[in-house]
Amino acid sequence: MVMVELLDRAAIAPRASASSKRQVLAVVSEMASRNFGLSAGKVLDALMEREAAGSTGVGHGVAVPHARLEGLDRMRGVFIRLEQPVDFDAIDDQPVDLIYALLAPANAGSEHLRALARVSRVLRQGDLREQLRQARTPDAIHVLLAQEARSTAA
């Protein structure tokens, strides 16, 4: 599964504001509620529970929060670019401004882990991170992720 296939343009926020990790996850939860028909509270609870096990801040200003949820029929993504980075307890202690949240059905198996690995691998690329930071519209972000997905599909 290619990461851009999980990401509807309506689930991309190119300029979001938050001042804490919890607020970032609340923004993700609200977007998931609007776009995927999920309870924002349940999404937030699941994301916070996962964060309690260890930060999903993977370094270089990127976080990949994720959770398994009842009510999803397939894996879905939410992408947020913050106007101001926030502390996310990332492994490199750097604040986070690029967030790709991955939401999986409760019964998702290894496809969930493969998607997480794929998202992390793609977002490790410095040039792509910089392009994502410069992108101003959901369409521009979607195109960047689609191009990257094709070029790293091998």
C-alpha positions, 0 to 999 in steps of 0.5 A: 500500500502506498502512503498517498493512497491512504491520504485524501486531500481533505485530510491534509492541513498545510497550515495548522496551529498547535502549542503542544503534542496533545493539541496536535493530536486533537487536530488530527482527531478532529480531521479524522472525525470530519473525514472518516466518520470517527469519534474525535474523542476516541481517536484522541484517546487512542493516539494519546494511549499510543504516545504514552507507550513512547513518542512517535516523534521520529526525528528531523521535525517529523512525527508519525502518530498512529493507532488502531481504531474500531469503525475504520474499514481500511487504513487512513492517513492525516497530514499536518504541517504546523506553522510553528514546531512543537515539542513532541518528545522526539528521539532527537529532541527536536520540535516537530512540524510535519505530522503524518498520522496513520489510523488503522482498523482495529484488526489490522495486521502486518499491513499496519506495520508495513505502512508505518515503516513506509511512511517513516522511510519516505519522510526520512528524506531531507529534500522531501521534508523541505519541499513539504515545509514549503508546500502551501496547499493540500494539492501540493502536499498530495502531489509531493507525497505521490511523486515520492511514493512512486520513486521509492516504490522499488 
